[in-house]
C-alpha cells in the first residue's frame, strides 16, 4: 500500500501571530485556526497536558499545507543553537516556488526575515535563496526562470 499524499508539514513557533503574518504575506492562505488539548494530542505526542494553538495554512493551489503550532503547555523546548546552520540534522527547510523572488524577499524582510547566503542562479532553471523567518524557520524560495528542472545530478553553474 502506498501513501495517498503528504498532508502537511508542522512547525512549532514561539509567536503564532508573527508566523501567520509572515506566511500569509508570502502568499499562503489561512485555512483554519484552533486550540487543541486533551487525550488525543497527549497520546499522539507522548506528552501530558498538551494545549496548543494552531493555524493551518495552504498554498494558493490548495496542494501544500503548513501547520503552525504554538505550545501553551508543555512549553516548547529549544535544542541546540538558537539559529542552527542549514546543515543541521532534522527538518532542513520549507521551500516555496514564487513568481518574483526579489519582491518576495523584500516583503518577508518587513517581517524580520534575513537572507542566509545570497540569491543564486541554478543553471537556466531557477533563482534561489534561503531566509530565516519567525522562530528560526528556514524558508527557501525558488523563482523559475527558464527550462523546467529535471532531476539528476545537482551542480550549480
LUMTIVEX-240928 format. One record per residue: residue in one letter; x, z, y of N, C-alpha, C, CB in turn. Coordinates in steps of 0.05 Angstrom, whole numbers, plus 5000, padded with zeros to 4 digits. Glycine has a CB too. Layout:
BEGIN
aXZYXZYXZYXZY...
This chain:
BEGIN
x501750004976500050005000501850005025498150245000x501149835044502649815069501349975091503049515077x502850035111501550165134499749965148503650275154x497750075162495849895177496949815204493250035180x498150005218499249955245500850205254496949895265x502350175275503450405288501450505308506350345301x500450745306498350845323499250925350496951075309x501351095352502351165378505051305375500451355393x506351335398508851495400508151735417511251325412x508751975408508252215423510752325435506852425405x510552405460512852515474511952775487513952315496x513552985483513053245495514253245523514253485478x512553335543513453335571512953615582511853125587x514453675604514053935617512153915640516754035627x511653685651509653645673507953405666511153595700x505553465655503753255645502853065668501353375631x502253185691501253015713503352825723500253195736x505852925725508052745734508552525714510652915738x508452585688508852385667506552175668509052515640x504052275671501852085672502151905696499152235673x502852015719503251845744505451645739503952025768x507651715727509851535721508951305704512251685708x507651365682506951155663504550985672506351275636x502751095689500650935700501750745721498351105712x503750835736505050665756506650445742506850825775x507550495718508850295702506850075694510150425677x504350155691502249965684500550045660503549705678x501150285649499450375627496850485638500950595610x494850495620492150585628491550835612490050365623x490351035626489551285612487051225595488951515633x487351275569485151235550483551485547486251145523x484751715549483351965546485252205551482051985519x483952435556485452675560484052905546485852745591x485453115539484153335526485953565522482953245500x484753785513486154025505485854055475485154285520x487954125461487754145432488954425424489353915418x487454565407488354815396486854875371487955045417x487755075356486455155332487955095306483755025330x486455105284487755085258488854805252485755155236x487654595263488554325257491354275268486654115268x491854315294494554275304496454485292494654285334x495554735289497354935277498354835249495855205274x496454745233497154655206498854405206494654605190x498154215223499653965223502554005233498253755241x502854175254505454215266507154435253505154265295x505754595236507154825224507855045244509754725211x506155075264506555275285504055445287507155145312x504255685298501955855302501255865332502456135292x498655865338497655895365498155655383499056125377x497955415371498455165387496155125406498654925368x496855075431494955005452496354795469493955255469x495454545469496754335483494754185501498054135464x495754065522494253875538495453605532494353945569x493753405527494853135520493552925538494453075491x494952715542493852475555494752245537494952435585x492752075529493351845513493251605532491351805489x495451455532495651215549495950975531497951235569x495050745541495250495526496450275544492550405515x497750085532498749855547496349675554500849695530x496649505574494449335583493249155560495349165606x494949085541493948915519492449075498496248765506x492449345501491049515482492449575456488449405476x494749465451496149505426498049745425497649255419x499449795446501350015447500150265459503849935462x500650495446499650745457501850955458497350855439x501651115479503551335484501951585488505351275508x502551795472501252055475503252235489500452165447x502452335512504052525527502852805522504052465558x504552985513503653255505505153465521504053285475x503553645532504753885545503854125529503953905575x505854285519505154525504504754755523507454595484x502354875521501855135535502955355518498855175542x502255355492503355545472503755395446501555795469x505755465431508155595440509555425460509955665416x511255545476512755405497514455185484514455595514x514754965497516554745488519354855489516154495505x520954745471523754825469525554585476524554935441x527954645486529954445492532254485473530954475522x533054255461535254255443537454075454534454165414x539854175455542054015465542054005496541853735454x543653815507543853795536541153705548546053605544x540653785573538053715586537553415588537953835613x539653255592539352965594541252835574539852855623x540452835548542252735527542952435532541052775500x545352365524546152075527544551905508549152045522x544451645514542851455498543551435468543051185510x545851535460546651515432546151775417549551435430x544451955428543652205414541852135391542352395435x542252275369540452245346537652315353541452415322x535752185340532852235345531552005359532552495360x529352055372527951855387529751745408525251955399x530251485407532151365425530951305452533251105413x528751155453527451085478524850945472529250895494x523250905493520750745491521350505508518250915501x520650265498521250015512518749865519523149835496x518649755543516349605553517249335563514849755574x515649125557516148865569514748865596515048635551x516048765617514948765644515248485655516348965663x513648415675513848145687515748135711511048055695x516348365723518248365746519848625744516648355773x522248595733523948835728524648975754526548745714x525448825775526348955800524049115813527348745819x521648995814519349135825518649385809516948945826x518749365782518149585765520049815769518049505736x522649755770524749955775524250095802527549835774x523649945822523150055849520750245848522649835870x518550165835516250345833516850595818513950195820x518350575796518950815780520950995793519950725752x522650885810524551055825523051245844526450885841x520651155854519051335871518051585855516651185882x518151565829517451795812519851945802515751695788x522151885814524652025806526151895784523952305798x525351665774526851535752529551445762525251285742x531551475745534251395751535351195731536151645753x536550985740537750785722540050915706538850545738x540150855681542450925664543950665661541551055636x546350655670547750395668546750215690547550265641x546449955683545649755703543749555691548149615714x542549395707540949175698542748965686539149055721x542248875661543948685648542248445639545348805624x543548235632542247995622543047955593542947735639x541147915575541647865547541047565542540048045528x543247415538543047125534541147005554542247065505x539546805546537546685563534846785556537646375562x534647035547532147145537531047365555532547245509x532747555564531647795578533547895599531148015558x532448025619533848215637532948485626533248165668x534848665623534348925611535449155627535448935582x534149385626535349625637534149865623534949645667x535350095628534350345617534350545639536150445593x532150705640531750915660531251175647529450835679x531851385661531051655653528651735670533351865655x526351785657523951855671523352155669521651695659x520752225672519952505672520652645646516952535678x521452895647522153055624524552935609519853085605x526152765622528452645610527852405591529852845594x525352305591524652085573526251845580521552035575x527351715560528851465564526851235561531151435544x526751075582524850845583526550595587522750875605x526250395569527650145572525549935581528950055545x526549755598524849535608526149275602524449565639x524449075594525348805587523648605602525248765557x524948435618523648215632524347955618524348215662x522447825605523147565592523847365614520747465575x526047215609526947025629527346745618529547115641x527046705593527546435582526446415554530546375582x528146305537527146265510526546525496529346105494x524646525477523946775464526146885447521446735447x526247145444528247275427527747215398528247585432x529947155384529747105355531647315342530646815347x530447485325532147685312534547555298530547845292x536747695298539147605286541447785296539747305293x543747675297546047835307545647885337548747685302x545848135345545548215373548248235386543948475375x548748055404551148075421550347995449553447885410x551548125468550848055496552847855506550748305514x551847695526553647505538553847545568552647215533
